[in-house]
Structure formats: structure tokens, C-alpha cells
Amino acid sequence: MGGPGDPPEGTPEGAPGGGEDEYRSVVFDESFVRAARLQEFSAQERMADHAPAVRRRPPLRRGLSRQALVLVLLIAIAFGTAIYMGVRHPYQTPTASEPVEPLRMTVIPLAPEGKVPGTADPVYLYEHSPAAQFKTGAEGVPLPASRRTAHFSDSQVVSALTTAKDYIVRSALDPEVLTGGEVRAVRVLLDPDQLDQFDQSFSRPTADGRHAPTGWLVRFDPSRAELADRRVRVQGTLQAAEADSSTLEVTADHTFVYALRPAGAGDEAAVSLFTVRRELHFRFDRDDLRLHQAQLVVSYVQAGPLSCAEDSTNHLRPLLAGQTAKEGGPAGTDPYATGSATALCGSLATSAQPKV
């Protein structure tokens, strides 16, 4: 006798044995039935005249899947984090920058107390002077170890120090600049707001503390002196500090020693040393850091041997070997010392001269 699921006459011949239906592997679960777009009418509904056998079901409303909800949530969190970091970022660009100050400069000539010592060998002079242990050229302007500040990164501090060093090298070590030649190499490192003052200093030099070429750079009167040795001796320091949230400041304090001889005198002429002590104060906003330029706001220079009777505004007119000053200053000033001179003209201390 057949089972409850078998036909009354039994399983037809040739059909699969064991009472298994060939469509039994197809499962119509409840979700499949609910998703069907067509639905058969009931027998009572089909009794109506001309009623179709099936009807179309309205589409099911589906909400966002769990994966979509998670994706939307992650996007919202990322967007909120980006906004927060933009508001709280310590290196954000300020909306307005401070006006650039004009350069304030002081050039103090130092007169020798006697004759300027000299010899034909510049190396001998260096070895018997306070500059014996100084470095040569740009090696004497090393960059210090730098650290980030509250509002400026390591790279920004390094950029400020590097720009200050470049200005020092170009304005006090470049032979073209030292001999009264091209000054463009120095000019391109300045903030654009200082270029008018720089240009006026060279076109109409004035001893007003604002427009002296010797406040911007070191240059000798080419009709009086020339370099006997291009390897200038240098020693000094660079220091960077944050002035405020939008400004970095760099202070440079260096002593330069030049070997000079009379212009056109030839290699056999006596050579003397000339010393320049420069204290420069640089200021940098974020545009300056990005464009590799600087605001030079203070230039304090002591230079000698010079005569106080000579005008040192446009060029430095050094006293050379065997020469004496027409008049001196009120007190001996040593440019190798750490103190700063206060007089507008001083005397070059004997200890600052080479022993010949």
C-alpha cells in the first residue's frame, strides 16, 4: 500500500523510485512567496465574471540593508573627523598677516688706536688673530639643531633657519657683493614688502637708520680695497624662536674677518684684516616660509678698522695696512666680544687686531 504522499494507483512505471518528486529539491520558502510579484486569486474571487486568474502585488517596501547603514555611518564619522581636524589643526594658515616692518639698521665704525698691522701673507695674519679657529665661508654658518614649536613644524623651523643662512652667506660672503657688484642675489631673499626700502637704499643711500646699503649687506669701496683672500673666516650662531602663533623669528650673530689689500696693488702688497660683527633679526610668516624669503627687521653692525671721519653709509672704506685713523671713538670696542657697542663710533680694541 502506498504512503500518504504517493498516488492512489502507486508510483507510475518509469518514475523515480522511493516516492521522491523530481522537483522536491526546489524549496519555496516564505521569503520567496512574499517576494512574488504575481498572486493567484482565491476560488471565490475567481467566481466573479471575467476575473483574471492572478493579480499583480504591490512592490514591497524595503529599508536600507545593514551593510548600507554601516557604510553611511562610517562616511559620516570620517567627514566629522575631517572637519574637527581642520578646525583644531595647529598649523592652520592665519586669515590675515601682520604688516611687514621696515628694516632698522645701525652701522658703527671702529677706528684703530694706531697703525693697522699688515703683512704680505694673509694666512699668517689669520693664524695670529682671534680668527685663527674660525671656519671658512659658509662652513662658519652652521644650522643649529631645530625643534618644532607650538604652532610651527620641524620643517618650517628648518626653512626659516635655512633662509636666514642663505641671506647671511649671500650678503656677507659672496665676492660679487663684497666688491660692490650685483645685489640681486640678496634682494630675491627679501619679503616683497621690503623691496622698496631695499631699492631706495641703493638708489638714494642716506644715513637715516633706514636706507644704508651697508645695513643690508657687506660691501667695500672697490676704489680703495679688494679681497686678498676669498676664503672669509666666519664664526657665529643662529637661533630660532616662535614670536606668536603666526610668526617665527631667527636671530643671527656672526663675526666675519676679511683679508684686504689696496685696490690694484698686486699680490705683493701688504695685507690687513678687516672685521665685521653683524647681528641680524629675521622674521617669517607662513608665506615667507613657503616662498623661501625673509623679513629683515634689525641689522646691527660693527666694522673696522674704519675712520670715524669716513662715511660708511654706501660702502665700507677700510683703513689698510700701515694706515691710521684721523680720529677715534670714545672707548675701545672688541667685535669678538659678546657685548654690544652703544656708541655711534668706537675704537677698535688692540686685542682685536692680529699680532704682527
C-alpha positions as CSV (number, residue, x, y, z in Angstrom):
1,M,0.0,0.0,0.0
2,G,1.4,3.5,-0.9
3,G,2.3,6.1,1.5
4,P,0.3,9.3,2.2
5,G,2.3,11.2,-0.4
6,D,2.0,8.6,-3.2
7,P,-0.6,8.5,-6.0
8,P,-3.6,6.1,-5.3
9,E,-2.5,3.9,-8.1
10,G,1.1,3.9,-6.9
11,T,4.1,5.3,-8.4
12,P,3.9,5.2,-12.2
13,E,6.3,2.9,-14.0
14,G,9.5,4.7,-15.0
15,A,9.1,7.4,-12.4
16,P,11.9,7.9,-9.8
17,G,11.7,5.3,-7.0
18,G,11.3,5.8,-3.4
19,G,8.4,8.3,-3.8
20,E,10.7,11.2,-4.4
21,D,9.5,14.0,-6.6
22,E,11.9,15.4,-9.1
23,Y,11.0,19.0,-8.0
24,R,11.4,18.2,-4.4
25,S,14.9,19.9,-4.5
26,V,13.2,23.2,-5.3
27,V,12.2,24.9,-2.0
28,F,9.7,27.8,-1.9
29,D,10.3,29.3,1.5
30,E,8.2,32.0,3.0
31,S,10.5,34.9,1.9
32,F,10.3,33.6,-1.7
33,V,6.5,33.5,-1.6
34,R,6.3,37.0,-0.1
35,A,8.6,38.4,-2.8
36,A,6.5,37.0,-5.7
37,R,5.1,39.8,-7.9
38,L,2.0,37.7,-9.0
39,Q,-0.6,36.3,-6.7
40,E,-3.4,33.8,-7.6
41,F,-6.9,34.8,-6.7
42,S,-8.9,32.6,-4.4
43,A,-11.7,30.3,-5.8
44,Q,-14.3,32.7,-4.5
45,E,-12.6,35.7,-6.2
46,R,-12.3,33.8,-9.4
47,M,-16.1,33.2,-9.5
48,A,-16.6,36.8,-10.5
49,D,-17.2,37.3,-14.2
50,H,-14.1,37.9,-16.3
51,A,-11.8,38.0,-13.3
52,P,-8.3,37.2,-14.1
53,A,-6.7,34.2,-12.6
54,V,-3.9,36.2,-11.0
55,R,-3.2,39.7,-9.8
56,R,-0.1,41.8,-9.5
57,R,1.0,42.5,-5.9
58,P,2.3,45.9,-5.0
59,P,6.1,46.1,-4.6
60,L,7.4,45.5,-1.1
61,R,8.9,48.5,0.7
62,R,12.5,47.7,1.6
63,G,14.6,49.6,4.0
64,L,18.4,50.1,3.9
65,S,20.3,46.9,4.4
66,R,22.5,46.6,7.4
67,Q,25.7,46.9,5.3
68,A,24.4,50.2,3.7
69,L,23.6,51.6,7.2
70,V,27.1,50.8,8.4
71,L,28.7,52.4,5.3
72,V,26.7,55.6,5.8
73,L,27.7,55.7,9.4
74,L,31.4,55.3,8.6
75,I,31.2,58.1,6.0
76,A,29.5,60.4,8.5
77,I,32.2,59.7,11.1
78,A,35.1,60.3,8.6
79,F,33.5,63.6,7.5
80,G,33.0,64.8,11.0
81,T,36.6,63.9,11.9
82,A,37.9,65.8,8.9
83,I,36.0,68.9,9.9
84,Y,37.2,68.7,13.5
85,M,40.9,68.3,12.5
86,G,40.5,71.3,10.1
87,V,39.3,73.4,13.0
88,R,41.8,72.1,15.6
89,H,44.9,71.8,13.3
90,P,47.8,73.6,15.0
91,Y,49.4,74.7,11.6
92,Q,46.3,76.3,10.0
93,T,47.0,79.3,7.9
94,P,46.1,82.6,9.5
95,T,43.4,84.7,7.9
96,A,45.5,87.9,7.9
97,S,49.2,88.5,8.3
98,E,50.9,91.3,10.2
99,P,52.3,94.2,8.2
100,V,56.0,94.0,7.4
101,E,58.2,96.3,9.5
102,P,60.9,98.4,7.7
103,L,64.5,97.4,8.5
104,R,66.1,99.4,11.4
105,M,69.8,99.5,10.9
106,T,72.9,100.7,12.8
107,V,76.4,100.7,11.4
108,I,79.2,101.5,13.9
109,P,82.7,102.2,12.5
110,L,85.6,101.1,14.7
111,A,88.7,103.2,14.5
112,P,92.2,101.6,15.2
113,E,94.2,103.0,18.1
114,G,97.4,103.0,16.0
115,K,98.7,101.8,12.7
116,V,96.8,99.0,11.0
117,P,99.1,95.9,11.2
118,G,99.7,94.0,7.9
119,T,101.9,91.5,6.1
120,A,102.0,90.0,2.6
121,D,100.8,86.6,3.8
122,P,97.0,86.6,4.7
123,V,97.3,83.1,6.3
124,Y,99.9,84.4,8.7
125,L,97.5,87.2,9.7
126,Y,94.6,84.8,10.3
127,E,96.8,82.4,12.4
128,H,97.9,85.3,14.6
129,S,94.5,86.8,15.2
130,P,91.4,85.9,17.2
131,A,90.0,84.4,14.0
132,A,92.6,81.6,14.0
133,Q,90.0,78.9,14.8
134,F,87.2,80.4,12.7
135,K,85.6,78.3,9.9
136,T,85.9,79.3,6.2
137,G,83.0,80.6,4.3
138,A,79.5,79.0,4.7
139,E,81.0,76.4,7.0
140,G,81.1,79.1,9.6
141,V,77.3,79.5,9.4
142,P,76.1,76.0,10.5
143,L,72.5,75.3,11.1
144,P,71.7,74.5,14.7
145,A,69.6,71.5,15.9
146,S,66.0,72.6,15.3
147,R,62.7,71.6,17.0
148,R,59.1,72.3,16.3
149,T,57.3,75.0,18.2
150,A,53.8,75.2,19.5
151,H,52.5,76.4,16.1
152,F,55.3,75.6,13.6
153,S,56.5,72.2,12.4
154,D,60.1,70.9,12.3
155,S,60.3,71.6,8.5
156,Q,59.0,75.1,8.9
157,V,61.7,75.9,11.6
158,V,64.4,74.4,9.3
159,S,63.1,76.5,6.4
160,A,63.4,79.7,8.5
161,L,66.9,78.9,9.6
162,T,68.0,77.9,6.0
163,T,66.6,81.1,4.6
164,A,68.4,83.2,7.2
165,K,71.7,81.3,6.5
166,D,71.3,81.9,2.7
167,Y,70.8,85.6,3.3
168,I,73.9,85.7,5.5
169,V,76.1,83.9,3.0
170,R,74.9,85.9,0.1
171,S,75.1,89.3,1.8
172,A,78.5,88.8,3.6
173,L,80.4,86.1,1.8
174,D,79.7,86.5,-2.0
175,P,82.7,88.1,-3.6
176,E,80.4,89.9,-6.2
177,V,78.5,91.5,-3.4
178,L,81.6,92.3,-1.3
179,T,83.3,94.1,-4.1
180,G,80.3,96.4,-4.8
181,G,78.8,94.4,-7.6
182,E,75.5,92.7,-8.1
183,V,73.0,92.7,-5.2
184,R,70.1,90.8,-6.8
185,A,71.1,87.6,-5.1
186,V,70.4,89.3,-1.8
187,R,67.3,91.1,-2.9
188,V,65.4,88.0,-4.0
189,L,65.5,86.6,-0.5
190,L,63.6,89.6,1.0
191,D,59.8,89.8,1.6
192,P,58.3,91.8,-1.3
193,D,57.0,94.4,1.1
194,Q,60.7,95.4,1.9
195,L,61.8,95.7,-1.7
196,D,61.0,99.4,-2.0
197,Q,63.1,100.2,1.1
198,F,65.9,98.0,-0.3
199,D,65.9,99.6,-3.7
200,Q,65.8,103.1,-2.2
201,S,68.8,102.3,0.0
202,F,70.9,101.7,-3.1
203,S,69.4,104.4,-5.4
204,R,69.4,107.1,-2.7
205,P,71.5,106.0,0.2
206,T,71.0,108.0,3.4
207,A,72.4,107.8,6.9
208,D,68.9,107.8,8.5
209,G,69.0,104.3,10.0
210,R,66.7,103.0,7.2
211,H,68.5,103.4,3.9
212,A,72.1,102.5,4.2
213,P,73.3,99.7,1.8
214,T,75.8,98.6,4.5
215,G,72.9,97.9,6.7
216,W,71.6,95.3,4.2
217,L,74.9,93.7,3.2
218,V,78.7,94.0,3.5
219,R,80.5,95.7,0.6
220,F,83.8,97.6,0.3
221,D,84.6,100.6,-1.7
222,P,86.1,99.0,-4.8
223,S,88.3,102.0,-5.5
224,R,90.0,101.6,-2.1
225,A,90.3,97.9,-1.3
226,E,90.0,94.4,-2.8
227,L,89.9,90.9,-1.4
228,A,93.4,89.3,-0.9
229,D,91.7,86.0,0.0
230,R,88.2,85.0,-0.9
231,R,88.1,82.4,1.9
232,V,86.5,84.7,4.5
233,R,86.7,83.5,8.1
234,V,83.4,83.3,10.0
235,Q,82.1,82.3,13.4
236,G,78.6,82.8,15.0
237,T,75.2,81.4,15.9
238,L,71.7,81.1,14.6
239,Q,68.7,80.8,16.9
240,A,65.0,80.3,16.0
241,A,62.0,81.0,18.3
242,E,58.3,81.5,17.9
243,A,57.2,85.1,18.3
244,D,53.5,84.3,18.1
245,S,51.1,81.8,16.5
246,S,51.8,83.2,13.0
247,T,55.4,84.3,13.2
248,L,58.8,82.7,13.6
249,E,61.9,84.8,14.4
250,V,65.6,84.0,13.8
251,T,68.5,85.8,15.4
252,A,71.9,85.7,13.7
253,D,75.1,86.8,15.4
254,H,78.3,86.4,13.3
255,T,81.8,87.8,13.1
256,F,83.4,87.9,9.7
257,V,87.1,88.5,9.1
258,Y,88.3,89.6,5.6
259,A,91.8,89.8,4.2
260,L,92.1,93.1,2.2
261,R,94.8,94.9,0.3
262,P,94.8,98.2,-1.7
263,A,92.9,98.1,-4.9
264,G,95.1,97.3,-7.9
265,A,98.2,97.0,-5.8
266,G,99.1,93.4,-6.8
267,D,99.8,90.2,-4.9
268,E,103.0,91.6,-3.3
269,A,101.1,94.4,-1.4
270,A,100.7,94.2,2.3
271,V,97.5,92.6,3.5
272,S,95.5,93.6,6.6
273,L,92.4,92.1,8.3
274,F,89.0,93.8,8.4
275,T,86.4,92.6,10.9
276,V,82.6,92.9,10.7
277,R,80.3,91.9,13.6
278,R,76.7,91.6,12.4
279,E,73.6,90.9,14.5
280,L,70.6,90.3,12.3
281,H,67.0,89.7,13.3
282,F,64.7,88.0,10.8
283,R,61.0,87.5,10.9
284,F,59.0,84.9,8.9
285,D,55.2,84.5,8.4
286,R,53.9,81.3,6.7
287,D,54.1,82.9,3.2
288,D,57.7,83.7,3.8
289,L,58.4,80.2,4.8
290,R,56.7,78.8,1.7
291,L,58.4,81.2,-0.7
292,H,61.9,81.0,0.9
293,Q,62.1,84.7,1.7
294,A,62.6,86.7,4.9
295,Q,61.8,90.0,6.6
296,L,65.0,91.6,7.9
297,V,63.8,93.8,10.7
298,V,67.1,94.7,12.6
299,S,70.6,95.0,11.4
300,Y,73.3,95.9,13.9
301,V,76.8,96.2,12.5
302,Q,80.3,96.9,14.0
303,A,83.1,97.2,11.5
304,G,86.7,98.1,11.5
305,P,89.3,99.3,11.1
306,L,87.5,102.4,9.8
307,S,87.9,106.1,10.3
308,C,85.0,107.7,12.0
309,A,85.5,110.7,9.6
310,E,84.6,108.5,6.7
311,D,81.0,107.9,5.5
312,S,80.2,104.2,5.8
313,T,76.6,104.5,4.5
314,N,77.1,103.4,0.9
315,H,80.4,101.5,1.1
316,L,82.8,100.4,3.9
317,R,86.1,102.3,3.3
318,P,88.6,100.3,5.3
319,L,91.9,101.5,6.7
320,L,94.5,99.2,5.3
321,A,98.0,98.1,6.4
322,G,100.1,100.9,7.8
323,Q,97.3,103.5,7.8
324,T,95.9,105.3,10.8
325,A,92.6,106.8,11.6
326,K,92.1,110.6,11.6
327,E,90.0,110.4,14.7
328,G,88.9,107.7,17.1
329,G,85.9,106.9,19.3
330,P,85.2,107.2,22.9
331,A,86.2,103.7,24.0
332,G,87.8,100.6,22.8
333,T,85.3,98.1,21.3
334,D,86.1,94.5,20.6
335,P,83.8,92.9,17.9
336,Y,84.9,89.5,19.1
337,A,83.4,90.0,22.5
338,T,79.8,89.1,23.2
339,G,78.8,92.6,24.4
340,S,77.3,95.2,22.0
341,A,78.7,98.7,21.4
342,T,76.5,101.6,22.2
343,A,78.4,104.5,20.6
344,L,77.9,105.6,17.0
345,C,81.6,105.4,16.5
346,G,84.1,103.4,18.6
347,S,87.7,102.5,18.8
348,L,88.9,99.1,17.6
349,A,90.5,97.3,20.5
350,T,94.1,96.3,20.1
351,S,93.2,92.7,21.1
352,A,91.0,92.5,18.0
353,Q,94.0,93.1,15.7
354,P,96.4,90.4,14.5
355,K,99.8,90.2,16.2
356,V,102.4,91.0,13.6
